[in-house]
Amino acid sequence: MHSDFNESFFNEDSSAKDTPDEEYRLLYVAMTRAKKKLYAANIAKVIEIIQ
């Protein structure tokens, strides 16, 4: 996994951190961006197939 993700959710000894609301917000933002990129990639594939 990406180190920023690990640093956000896990302590140095690999135990889970108490997760504040800000961490959940950042995770939501990252997931939303990933969904948008996937959607754009799928649209690009459809356009490529049509042409």
DRENVEX-97968 format. One line per 3 residues: number of its first residue (from 1); their letters; for each residue x, y, z of C-alpha. Coordinates in steps of 0.001 Angstrom, whole numbers, plus 524288, in hexadecimal, padded with zeros to 5 digits. Example, Ala and Ser with C-alpha at 12.3 -4.5 7.8 and 13.67 -1.06 7.14 Angstrom:
2
1	AS	8300C 7EE6C 81E78  83566 7FBDC 81BE4
This chain:
51
1	MHS	80000 80000 80000  803E9 80E0B 7FE53  80C02 8130D 809CB
4	DFN	80370 81F27 80BBA  7F7D4 81631 80DC3  7FF60 80DF5 81785
7	ESF	80420 819F2 81EE4  7F649 81F31 81F9A  7EFF8 81304 8250A
10	FNE	7FAA1 80B3A 82BF8  80468 80E11 836D0  812C7 80A8E 83545
13	DSS	81074 7FD7D 83C1C  805CB 7FA2D 83209  7FAB1 7FBEE 83BB4
16	AKD	7EF02 8034B 83674  7EE02 811A4 83A3F  7E1CA 8177D 83FD9
19	TPD	7DC31 81CF8 83352  7D7A5 82B1B 8340E  7CD65 83097 82AEB
22	EEY	7D7EA 8375E 822CD  7DDD0 82A3F 81F16  7D08C 82541 81A9B
25	RLL	7CEAD 831B2 812AD  7DBD4 82FED 80C04  7D8AF 821BF 808F8
28	YVA	7CB92 825E2 80337  7D24B 8302A 7FAC2  7DC43 8263F 7F5D9
31	MTR	7D1AB 81C4D 7F2A3  7C96C 82690 7EBBB  7D500 82AB1 7E355
34	AKK	7D7CB 81C82 7DFE8  7C994 81A6B 7DBE3  7CA09 82689 7D32F
37	KLY	7D699 821DF 7CCA2  7D0B2 81473 7CA43  7C465 81A9A 7C488
40	AAN	7CC84 82335 7BB80  7D48B 81777 7B726  7C82E 80FD1 7B426
43	IAK	7C28E 81B1C 7AC3D  7CF65 81C03 7A4A7  7CE80 80D75 7A183
46	VIE	7C083 80EF4 79CAC  7C457 81A64 793FC  7CFD5 81290 78EAC
49	IIQ	7C6EA 8070D 78B7F  7BCFE 80FD5 784B0  7C73B 815FC 77BD0
